[in-house]
Amino acid sequence: MKKLIDIRNGKGEVDDIDHLGNRRIRSVGEMAENQFRVGLVRVERAVKERLSLGDLDTLMPQDMINAKPISAAVKEFFGSSQLSQFMDQNNPLSEITHKRRISALGPGGLTRERAGFEVRDVHPTHYGRVCPIETPEGPNIGLINSLSVYAQTNEYGFLETPYRKVTDGVVTDEIHYLSAIEEGNYVIAQANSNLDEEGHFVEDLVTCRSKGESSLFSRDQVDYMDVSTQQWYPSVRP
């Protein structure tokens, strides 16, 4: 109750379901693993039925275990799943783009009919992780996107983007990949900020992002800097 009162009075933060810190990527391997597990459950059920009907003294392991349910489950996933597609092989660039495409549709995801404007809109945490431009028109707009050029997923499935570490006011070549939650704890300068030969910021006030908002910060407050002005671009640009 105290937490709700504090939020009502403007204290604390409210969870944002569209924040990329609350959304993770389910890889093809993870979904194939779940489908393989479904096949194993079917095999287990078939073995139990066979044991309840047959003579245990004459049964052999090969008589009880049949791999067809597993094979059928995997074929079902790759053959008829909503997320299963033929790879776009018109040219090498379209192939690369297709491999880095992400979708909010499919099993456990959203539907075109129920997805509102908020989930389709560009979120500040998409910067450097999800391209704000490359999305189809029509009912799938905002639901099917592409990863940005430098984006990657960490071991937990959360999207990360690289930044140059700023140490004692000096922009170094040390690269750190930050998730959307981690990024919110730092002040990040733009890649086109003016630097001297030693890597110090020229201006006293630097345009930076912090907690999803852009503002001017003292150069001593800067923690990271974008690696490139093209950081938010798609994997392949025309």
C-alpha atoms as an extended CHARMM CRD file, in Angstrom:
* protein
*
       238  EXT
         1         1  MET       CA              0.0000000000        0.0000000000        0.0000000000  PROA      1               0.0000000000
         2         2  LYS       CA              2.8690000000        2.3630000000        0.8360000000  PROA      2               0.0000000000
         3         3  LYS       CA              4.3650000000        1.7350000000       -2.6060000000  PROA      3               0.0000000000
         4         4  LEU       CA              1.0840000000        2.5910000000       -4.3320000000  PROA      4               0.0000000000
         5         5  ILE       CA              0.7760000000        5.7980000000       -2.3170000000  PROA      5               0.0000000000
         6         6  ASP       CA              4.3440000000        6.7980000000       -3.2210000000  PROA      6               0.0000000000
         7         7  ILE       CA              3.6630000000        6.1770000000       -6.9200000000  PROA      7               0.0000000000
         8         8  ARG       CA              0.4720000000        8.2290000000       -6.6800000000  PROA      8               0.0000000000
         9         9  ASN       CA              2.5360000000       11.0820000000       -5.2200000000  PROA      9               0.0000000000
        10        10  GLY       CA              5.1020000000       10.8670000000       -8.0120000000  PROA      10              0.0000000000
        11        11  LYS       CA              7.7350000000        8.9270000000       -6.0660000000  PROA      11              0.0000000000
        12        12  GLY       CA              9.3340000000        5.8330000000       -7.5520000000  PROA      12              0.0000000000
        13        13  GLU       CA              8.9800000000        4.3770000000      -11.0280000000  PROA      13              0.0000000000
        14        14  VAL       CA              6.1260000000        2.5360000000      -12.7040000000  PROA      14              0.0000000000
        15        15  ASP       CA              6.9020000000       -0.5720000000      -14.7470000000  PROA      15              0.0000000000
        16        16  ASP       CA              6.6960000000        0.0180000000      -18.4950000000  PROA      16              0.0000000000
        17        17  ILE       CA              5.6520000000       -3.1320000000      -20.3570000000  PROA      17              0.0000000000
        18        18  ASP       CA              7.1220000000       -1.7440000000      -23.6020000000  PROA      18              0.0000000000
        19        19  HSD       CA             10.5280000000       -1.1270000000      -22.0030000000  PROA      19              0.0000000000
        20        20  LEU       CA             13.0600000000       -3.5230000000      -23.5530000000  PROA      20              0.0000000000
        21        21  GLY       CA             14.2080000000       -4.3790000000      -20.0540000000  PROA      21              0.0000000000
        22        22  ASN       CA             10.8350000000       -6.1250000000      -19.6650000000  PROA      22              0.0000000000
        23        23  ARG       CA             10.9010000000       -7.8610000000      -23.0530000000  PROA      23              0.0000000000
        24        24  ARG       CA             13.3190000000      -10.5570000000      -24.1380000000  PROA      24              0.0000000000
        25        25  ILE       CA             14.1710000000      -12.3540000000      -27.3720000000  PROA      25              0.0000000000
        26        26  ARG       CA             13.1680000000      -15.9960000000      -27.6640000000  PROA      26              0.0000000000
        27        27  SER       CA             15.6970000000      -17.5180000000      -30.0230000000  PROA      27              0.0000000000
        28        28  VAL       CA             14.9590000000      -20.2260000000      -32.5670000000  PROA      28              0.0000000000
        29        29  GLY       CA             17.0030000000      -22.6510000000      -30.4790000000  PROA      29              0.0000000000
        30        30  GLU       CA             14.8890000000      -21.9830000000      -27.3990000000  PROA      30              0.0000000000
        31        31  MET       CA             11.6280000000      -22.5390000000      -29.2700000000  PROA      31              0.0000000000
        32        32  ALA       CA             12.9880000000      -25.6890000000      -30.9450000000  PROA      32              0.0000000000
        33        33  GLU       CA             14.0390000000      -26.9460000000      -27.5080000000  PROA      33              0.0000000000
        34        34  ASN       CA             10.5030000000      -26.4310000000      -26.1890000000  PROA      34              0.0000000000
        35        35  GLN       CA              9.0890000000      -28.2920000000      -29.1790000000  PROA      35              0.0000000000
        36        36  PHE       CA             11.5780000000      -31.1310000000      -28.6360000000  PROA      36              0.0000000000
        37        37  ARG       CA             10.4020000000      -31.3020000000      -25.0360000000  PROA      37              0.0000000000
        38        38  VAL       CA              6.8270000000      -31.6650000000      -26.2880000000  PROA      38              0.0000000000
        39        39  GLY       CA              7.9790000000      -34.6380000000      -28.3700000000  PROA      39              0.0000000000
        40        40  LEU       CA              9.6390000000      -36.2210000000      -25.3220000000  PROA      40              0.0000000000
        41        41  VAL       CA              6.4010000000      -35.8910000000      -23.3560000000  PROA      41              0.0000000000
        42        42  ARG       CA              4.5690000000      -37.7020000000      -26.1570000000  PROA      42              0.0000000000
        43        43  VAL       CA              7.1820000000      -40.4800000000      -26.1140000000  PROA      43              0.0000000000
        44        44  GLU       CA              6.8270000000      -40.7770000000      -22.3440000000  PROA      44              0.0000000000
        45        45  ARG       CA              3.0580000000      -41.1030000000      -22.6480000000  PROA      45              0.0000000000
        46        46  ALA       CA              3.4010000000      -43.7640000000      -25.3540000000  PROA      46              0.0000000000
        47        47  VAL       CA              5.8860000000      -45.7670000000      -23.2490000000  PROA      47              0.0000000000
        48        48  LYS       CA              3.5700000000      -45.7050000000      -20.2310000000  PROA      48              0.0000000000
        49        49  GLU       CA              0.6650000000      -46.9220000000      -22.3590000000  PROA      49              0.0000000000
        50        50  ARG       CA              2.8120000000      -49.7030000000      -23.8180000000  PROA      50              0.0000000000
        51        51  LEU       CA              3.9260000000      -50.8080000000      -20.3550000000  PROA      51              0.0000000000
        52        52  SER       CA              0.3530000000      -50.9490000000      -19.1120000000  PROA      52              0.0000000000
        53        53  LEU       CA             -0.7590000000      -53.1700000000      -22.0040000000  PROA      53              0.0000000000
        54        54  GLY       CA              2.1560000000      -55.5020000000      -22.7470000000  PROA      54              0.0000000000
        55        55  ASP       CA              3.8930000000      -58.4010000000      -21.0720000000  PROA      55              0.0000000000
        56        56  LEU       CA              6.8630000000      -56.9520000000      -19.2090000000  PROA      56              0.0000000000
        57        57  ASP       CA              8.8170000000      -60.2170000000      -19.4490000000  PROA      57              0.0000000000
        58        58  THR       CA              8.9200000000      -60.1770000000      -23.2480000000  PROA      58              0.0000000000
        59        59  LEU       CA              9.1780000000      -56.4280000000      -23.8500000000  PROA      59              0.0000000000
        60        60  MET       CA             12.4560000000      -55.0160000000      -25.1600000000  PROA      60              0.0000000000
        61        61  PRO       CA             13.5070000000      -51.3300000000      -25.0000000000  PROA      61              0.0000000000
        62        62  GLN       CA             13.2180000000      -50.9420000000      -28.7660000000  PROA      62              0.0000000000
        63        63  ASP       CA              9.6340000000      -52.2000000000      -28.5570000000  PROA      63              0.0000000000
        64        64  MET       CA              8.6330000000      -49.4360000000      -26.1520000000  PROA      64              0.0000000000
        65        65  ILE       CA             10.5180000000      -46.3720000000      -27.3970000000  PROA      65              0.0000000000
        66        66  ASN       CA              9.5440000000      -44.8370000000      -30.7220000000  PROA      66              0.0000000000
        67        67  ALA       CA             11.2080000000      -41.6600000000      -31.9620000000  PROA      67              0.0000000000
        68        68  LYS       CA              8.3850000000      -40.7610000000      -34.3410000000  PROA      68              0.0000000000
        69        69  PRO       CA              6.5870000000      -38.4380000000      -31.8590000000  PROA      69              0.0000000000
        70        70  ILE       CA              9.7860000000      -36.3910000000      -31.4540000000  PROA      70              0.0000000000
        71        71  SER       CA             10.3470000000      -36.2580000000      -35.2070000000  PROA      71              0.0000000000
        72        72  ALA       CA              6.7350000000      -35.2490000000      -35.7740000000  PROA      72              0.0000000000
        73        73  ALA       CA              6.9380000000      -32.4650000000      -33.1660000000  PROA      73              0.0000000000
        74        74  VAL       CA             10.0960000000      -30.9930000000      -34.7070000000  PROA      74              0.0000000000
        75        75  LYS       CA              8.6610000000      -31.2240000000      -38.2390000000  PROA      75              0.0000000000
        76        76  GLU       CA              5.4830000000      -29.5520000000      -37.0220000000  PROA      76              0.0000000000
        77        77  PHE       CA              7.5110000000      -26.6460000000      -35.6270000000  PROA      77              0.0000000000
        78        78  PHE       CA              9.6000000000      -26.0290000000      -38.7480000000  PROA      78              0.0000000000
        79        79  GLY       CA              6.8280000000      -26.8540000000      -41.2030000000  PROA      79              0.0000000000
        80        80  SER       CA              3.6880000000      -25.2120000000      -39.8750000000  PROA      80              0.0000000000
        81        81  SER       CA              4.6800000000      -22.8010000000      -37.0960000000  PROA      81              0.0000000000
        82        82  GLN       CA              3.5000000000      -19.2160000000      -37.4600000000  PROA      82              0.0000000000
        83        83  LEU       CA              7.1200000000      -18.0750000000      -37.1580000000  PROA      83              0.0000000000
        84        84  SER       CA              8.5290000000      -20.5430000000      -39.6920000000  PROA      84              0.0000000000
        85        85  GLN       CA              9.4050000000      -18.8710000000      -43.0030000000  PROA      85              0.0000000000
        86        86  PHE       CA             11.4180000000      -19.5250000000      -46.1310000000  PROA      86              0.0000000000
        87        87  MET       CA             14.5740000000      -17.4430000000      -45.9520000000  PROA      87              0.0000000000
        88        88  ASP       CA             14.6960000000      -14.4650000000      -48.2820000000  PROA      88              0.0000000000
        89        89  GLN       CA             17.5200000000      -15.3460000000      -50.6790000000  PROA      89              0.0000000000
        90        90  ASN       CA             16.9880000000      -12.7180000000      -53.3670000000  PROA      90              0.0000000000
        91        91  ASN       CA             20.4580000000      -11.3680000000      -52.6100000000  PROA      91              0.0000000000
        92        92  PRO       CA             23.0280000000      -11.5910000000      -49.7800000000  PROA      92              0.0000000000
        93        93  LEU       CA             21.8100000000       -8.3590000000      -48.1590000000  PROA      93              0.0000000000
        94        94  SER       CA             18.1900000000       -9.4960000000      -47.9280000000  PROA      94              0.0000000000
        95        95  GLU       CA             19.3940000000      -12.7800000000      -46.4240000000  PROA      95              0.0000000000
        96        96  ILE       CA             21.3320000000      -10.9720000000      -43.6790000000  PROA      96              0.0000000000
        97        97  THR       CA             18.3630000000       -8.7150000000      -42.9390000000  PROA      97              0.0000000000
        98        98  HSD       CA             15.9620000000      -11.6510000000      -42.7190000000  PROA      98              0.0000000000
        99        99  LYS       CA             18.1940000000      -13.4430000000      -40.2220000000  PROA      99              0.0000000000
       100       100  ARG       CA             18.1160000000      -10.4150000000      -37.8910000000  PROA      100             0.0000000000
       101       101  ARG       CA             14.3540000000       -9.9440000000      -38.0150000000  PROA      101             0.0000000000
       102       102  ILE       CA             12.3610000000      -10.1500000000      -34.7860000000  PROA      102             0.0000000000
       103       103  SER       CA              8.6230000000      -10.5840000000      -34.3180000000  PROA      103             0.0000000000
       104       104  ALA       CA              6.1800000000       -9.9100000000      -31.5030000000  PROA      104             0.0000000000
       105       105  LEU       CA              3.6850000000      -12.3100000000      -33.1010000000  PROA      105             0.0000000000
       106       106  GLY       CA              3.4540000000      -16.0660000000      -32.7840000000  PROA      106             0.0000000000
       107       107  PRO       CA              2.9410000000      -18.4710000000      -29.8480000000  PROA      107             0.0000000000
       108       108  GLY       CA              3.0160000000      -16.6250000000      -26.5390000000  PROA      108             0.0000000000
       109       109  GLY       CA              3.1280000000      -13.2620000000      -28.3190000000  PROA      109             0.0000000000
       110       110  LEU       CA              0.6950000000      -10.6390000000      -29.5320000000  PROA      110             0.0000000000
       111       111  THR       CA             -1.9510000000      -10.7480000000      -32.2350000000  PROA      111             0.0000000000
       112       112  ARG       CA             -2.4510000000       -8.1490000000      -34.9540000000  PROA      112             0.0000000000
       113       113  GLU       CA             -6.0170000000       -7.5120000000      -33.8380000000  PROA      113             0.0000000000
       114       114  ARG       CA             -5.2490000000       -6.9260000000      -30.1470000000  PROA      114             0.0000000000
       115       115  ALA       CA             -1.9610000000       -5.0170000000      -30.4950000000  PROA      115             0.0000000000
       116       116  GLY       CA             -2.5080000000       -1.3480000000      -29.7230000000  PROA      116             0.0000000000
       117       117  PHE       CA             -0.6240000000        1.7710000000      -30.7050000000  PROA      117             0.0000000000
       118       118  GLU       CA              1.6830000000        1.7660000000      -27.6740000000  PROA      118             0.0000000000
       119       119  VAL       CA              3.2500000000       -1.6130000000      -28.3940000000  PROA      119             0.0000000000
       120       120  ARG       CA              3.7870000000       -0.6670000000      -32.0550000000  PROA      120             0.0000000000
       121       121  ASP       CA              5.3200000000        2.7220000000      -31.3130000000  PROA      121             0.0000000000
       122       122  VAL       CA              9.0440000000        3.4760000000      -31.0530000000  PROA      122             0.0000000000
       123       123  HSD       CA             10.3020000000        3.3450000000      -27.4540000000  PROA      123             0.0000000000
       124       124  PRO       CA             13.3790000000        5.2240000000      -26.1760000000  PROA      124             0.0000000000
       125       125  THR       CA             14.9850000000        1.8990000000      -25.2050000000  PROA      125             0.0000000000
       126       126  HSD       CA             14.8990000000        0.8430000000      -28.8840000000  PROA      126             0.0000000000
       127       127  TYR       CA             17.8720000000        3.1490000000      -29.5080000000  PROA      127             0.0000000000
       128       128  GLY       CA             20.7870000000        1.0560000000      -30.7510000000  PROA      128             0.0000000000
       129       129  ARG       CA             18.8000000000       -2.1580000000      -30.3460000000  PROA      129             0.0000000000
       130       130  VAL       CA             15.7710000000       -2.0940000000      -32.6530000000  PROA      130             0.0000000000
       131       131  CYS       CA             15.6910000000       -0.1630000000      -35.9160000000  PROA      131             0.0000000000
       132       132  PRO       CA             12.8770000000        2.4510000000      -35.7970000000  PROA      132             0.0000000000
       133       133  ILE       CA             12.5340000000        2.5100000000      -39.6030000000  PROA      133             0.0000000000
       134       134  GLU       CA             12.6400000000       -1.0410000000      -40.9280000000  PROA      134             0.0000000000
       135       135  THR       CA              9.1710000000       -2.4260000000      -40.2470000000  PROA      135             0.0000000000
       136       136  PRO       CA              6.4700000000       -3.5210000000      -42.7070000000  PROA      136             0.0000000000
       137       137  GLU       CA              3.4660000000       -1.3810000000      -43.5090000000  PROA      137             0.0000000000
       138       138  GLY       CA             -0.0550000000       -2.5540000000      -42.8380000000  PROA      138             0.0000000000
       139       139  PRO       CA             -1.3250000000       -4.6190000000      -39.8820000000  PROA      139             0.0000000000
       140       140  ASN       CA              2.1860000000       -5.8230000000      -38.9560000000  PROA      140             0.0000000000
       141       141  ILE       CA              3.6610000000       -2.3570000000      -38.5280000000  PROA      141             0.0000000000
       142       142  GLY       CA              5.6450000000       -2.1370000000      -35.3040000000  PROA      142             0.0000000000
       143       143  LEU       CA              5.1480000000       -5.8390000000      -34.5720000000  PROA      143             0.0000000000
       144       144  ILE       CA              7.8540000000       -7.1020000000      -36.9320000000  PROA      144             0.0000000000
       145       145  ASN       CA             11.1610000000       -5.2580000000      -36.5970000000  PROA      145             0.0000000000
       146       146  SER       CA             14.8540000000       -5.6500000000      -37.3090000000  PROA      146             0.0000000000
       147       147  LEU       CA             17.8210000000       -5.4680000000      -34.9760000000  PROA      147             0.0000000000
       148       148  SER       CA             20.0410000000       -2.4160000000      -35.2470000000  PROA      148             0.0000000000
       149       149  VAL       CA             23.4540000000       -2.8010000000      -36.8120000000  PROA      149             0.0000000000
       150       150  TYR       CA             25.4160000000       -3.2670000000      -33.5470000000  PROA      150             0.0000000000
       151       151  ALA       CA             22.6990000000       -4.9200000000      -31.4430000000  PROA      151             0.0000000000
       152       152  GLN       CA             23.1490000000       -8.3520000000      -29.9060000000  PROA      152             0.0000000000
       153       153  THR       CA             21.3540000000      -10.5400000000      -27.3670000000  PROA      153             0.0000000000
       154       154  ASN       CA             22.9210000000      -11.5450000000      -24.0710000000  PROA      154             0.0000000000
       155       155  GLU       CA             22.6930000000      -14.9700000000      -22.4450000000  PROA      155             0.0000000000
       156       156  TYR       CA             19.2620000000      -14.1460000000      -20.9940000000  PROA      156             0.0000000000
       157       157  GLY       CA             17.7630000000      -12.9730000000      -24.2900000000  PROA      157             0.0000000000
       158       158  PHE       CA             17.8150000000       -9.2320000000      -23.5690000000  PROA      158             0.0000000000
       159       159  LEU       CA             19.0130000000       -6.8760000000      -26.2910000000  PROA      159             0.0000000000
       160       160  GLU       CA             22.2850000000       -5.0310000000      -25.7600000000  PROA      160             0.0000000000
       161       161  THR       CA             24.0500000000       -2.2500000000      -27.6340000000  PROA      161             0.0000000000
       162       162  PRO       CA             27.7030000000       -1.1310000000      -27.3800000000  PROA      162             0.0000000000
       163       163  TYR       CA             29.0460000000        2.0790000000      -25.8590000000  PROA      163             0.0000000000
       164       164  ARG       CA             32.5150000000        3.5600000000      -25.3940000000  PROA      164             0.0000000000
       165       165  LYS       CA             33.5280000000        3.8720000000      -21.7640000000  PROA      165             0.0000000000
       166       166  VAL       CA             34.3140000000        7.3590000000      -20.4360000000  PROA      166             0.0000000000
       167       167  THR       CA             36.9350000000        7.2880000000      -17.6600000000  PROA      167             0.0000000000
       168       168  ASP       CA             37.8590000000       10.4750000000      -15.7700000000  PROA      168             0.0000000000
       169       169  GLY       CA             36.4130000000       12.5830000000      -18.5700000000  PROA      169             0.0000000000
       170       170  VAL       CA             38.3680000000       10.7710000000      -21.2880000000  PROA      170             0.0000000000
       171       171  VAL       CA             36.5610000000        8.7730000000      -23.9830000000  PROA      171             0.0000000000
       172       172  THR       CA             38.3740000000        5.4400000000      -24.2570000000  PROA      172             0.0000000000
       173       173  ASP       CA             38.2450000000        2.6740000000      -26.8520000000  PROA      173             0.0000000000
       174       174  GLU       CA             36.9210000000        0.2410000000      -24.2300000000  PROA      174             0.0000000000
       175       175  ILE       CA             33.5710000000       -1.1340000000      -25.4130000000  PROA      175             0.0000000000
       176       176  HSD       CA             30.8100000000       -2.1600000000      -23.0110000000  PROA      176             0.0000000000
       177       177  TYR       CA             27.5400000000       -3.7720000000      -24.1260000000  PROA      177             0.0000000000
       178       178  LEU       CA             24.6280000000       -2.4990000000      -22.0320000000  PROA      178             0.0000000000
       179       179  SER       CA             21.0780000000       -3.7560000000      -21.7330000000  PROA      179             0.0000000000
       180       180  ALA       CA             18.1490000000       -1.3430000000      -21.5830000000  PROA      180             0.0000000000
       181       181  ILE       CA             17.9760000000       -1.6110000000      -17.7780000000  PROA      181             0.0000000000
       182       182  GLU       CA             21.7170000000       -1.0290000000      -17.3480000000  PROA      182             0.0000000000
       183       183  GLU       CA             21.6540000000        1.9130000000      -19.7520000000  PROA      183             0.0000000000
       184       184  GLY       CA             19.1470000000        3.7330000000      -17.5590000000  PROA      184             0.0000000000
       185       185  ASN       CA             21.7620000000        4.0800000000      -14.8140000000  PROA      185             0.0000000000
       186       186  TYR       CA             24.2260000000        6.0820000000      -16.9170000000  PROA      186             0.0000000000
       187       187  VAL       CA             24.6310000000        9.3610000000      -18.7760000000  PROA      187             0.0000000000
       188       188  ILE       CA             25.4660000000        8.6420000000      -22.4300000000  PROA      188             0.0000000000
       189       189  ALA       CA             26.8490000000       11.1970000000      -24.8860000000  PROA      189             0.0000000000
       190       190  GLN       CA             26.1760000000       11.2490000000      -28.6080000000  PROA      190             0.0000000000
       191       191  ALA       CA             28.7480000000        9.8770000000      -31.0270000000  PROA      191             0.0000000000
       192       192  ASN       CA             29.1200000000       13.2460000000      -32.7810000000  PROA      192             0.0000000000
       193       193  SER       CA             30.2280000000       15.0700000000      -29.6300000000  PROA      193             0.0000000000
       194       194  ASN       CA             33.3780000000       17.1120000000      -30.2240000000  PROA      194             0.0000000000
       195       195  LEU       CA             36.5570000000       15.6290000000      -28.7330000000  PROA      195             0.0000000000
       196       196  ASP       CA             40.1200000000       16.9010000000      -28.5940000000  PROA      196             0.0000000000
       197       197  GLU       CA             43.1500000000       14.8340000000      -29.5570000000  PROA      197             0.0000000000
       198       198  GLU       CA             43.3510000000       13.2650000000      -26.0880000000  PROA      198             0.0000000000
       199       199  GLY       CA             39.6940000000       12.2250000000      -26.0450000000  PROA      199             0.0000000000
       200       200  HSD       CA             38.3470000000       14.9830000000      -23.7640000000  PROA      200             0.0000000000
       201       201  PHE       CA             35.0380000000       16.6750000000      -24.5170000000  PROA      201             0.0000000000
       202       202  VAL       CA             35.6010000000       20.1260000000      -25.9950000000  PROA      202             0.0000000000
       203       203  GLU       CA             32.3950000000       21.7430000000      -24.7070000000  PROA      203             0.0000000000
       204       204  ASP       CA             31.6130000000       22.1110000000      -21.0150000000  PROA      204             0.0000000000
       205       205  LEU       CA             28.0180000000       21.0030000000      -21.6460000000  PROA      205             0.0000000000
       206       206  VAL       CA             27.4160000000       17.8720000000      -23.7030000000  PROA      206             0.0000000000
       207       207  THR       CA             24.1420000000       16.6450000000      -25.2180000000  PROA      207             0.0000000000
       208       208  CYS       CA             23.4480000000       13.2800000000      -23.5750000000  PROA      208             0.0000000000
       209       209  ARG       CA             20.7210000000       10.7470000000      -22.8880000000  PROA      209             0.0000000000
       210       210  SER       CA             19.7400000000        9.6350000000      -19.4080000000  PROA      210             0.0000000000
       211       211  LYS       CA             16.7260000000        7.5340000000      -18.4140000000  PROA      211             0.0000000000
       212       212  GLY       CA             15.2720000000        7.9050000000      -21.9070000000  PROA      212             0.0000000000
       213       213  GLU       CA             15.4540000000       11.7070000000      -21.9520000000  PROA      213             0.0000000000
       214       214  SER       CA             17.8640000000       13.9450000000      -23.8630000000  PROA      214             0.0000000000
       215       215  SER       CA             19.4020000000       16.9160000000      -22.0710000000  PROA      215             0.0000000000
       216       216  LEU       CA             22.6200000000       18.8660000000      -21.4850000000  PROA      216             0.0000000000
       217       217  PHE       CA             25.0430000000       17.4870000000      -18.9160000000  PROA      217             0.0000000000
       218       218  SER       CA             28.4050000000       18.5890000000      -17.6260000000  PROA      218             0.0000000000
       219       219  ARG       CA             31.2300000000       16.7170000000      -19.3360000000  PROA      219             0.0000000000
       220       220  ASP       CA             32.3090000000       15.4000000000      -15.9270000000  PROA      220             0.0000000000
       221       221  GLN       CA             28.9570000000       13.6090000000      -15.5720000000  PROA      221             0.0000000000
       222       222  VAL       CA             29.2640000000       11.5700000000      -18.7830000000  PROA      222             0.0000000000
       223       223  ASP       CA             29.6950000000        7.8010000000      -18.2740000000  PROA      223             0.0000000000
       224       224  TYR       CA             29.5300000000        6.4520000000      -21.8350000000  PROA      224             0.0000000000
       225       225  MET       CA             29.4970000000        7.5820000000      -25.4490000000  PROA      225             0.0000000000
       226       226  ASP       CA             27.8190000000        6.1100000000      -28.5290000000  PROA      226             0.0000000000
       227       227  VAL       CA             30.1660000000        4.0520000000      -30.6990000000  PROA      227             0.0000000000
       228       228  SER       CA             28.7780000000        5.4570000000      -33.9550000000  PROA      228             0.0000000000
       229       229  THR       CA             26.2580000000        7.9030000000      -35.3600000000  PROA      229             0.0000000000
       230       230  GLN       CA             24.8110000000        4.9280000000      -37.2790000000  PROA      230             0.0000000000
       231       231  GLN       CA             24.1010000000        2.9780000000      -34.1020000000  PROA      231             0.0000000000
       232       232  TRP       CA             20.3280000000        3.0230000000      -34.5660000000  PROA      232             0.0000000000
       233       233  TYR       CA             20.4740000000        2.0260000000      -38.2470000000  PROA      233             0.0000000000
       234       234  PRO       CA             19.2960000000       -1.3890000000      -39.4770000000  PROA      234             0.0000000000
       235       235  SER       CA             21.7720000000       -4.1820000000      -40.1720000000  PROA      235             0.0000000000
       236       236  VAL       CA             21.7760000000       -3.3990000000      -43.8900000000  PROA      236             0.0000000000
       237       237  ARG       CA             21.1780000000        0.0910000000      -45.2610000000  PROA      237             0.0000000000
       238       238  PRO       CA             20.1310000000        0.7740000000      -48.8630000000  PROA      238             0.0000000000
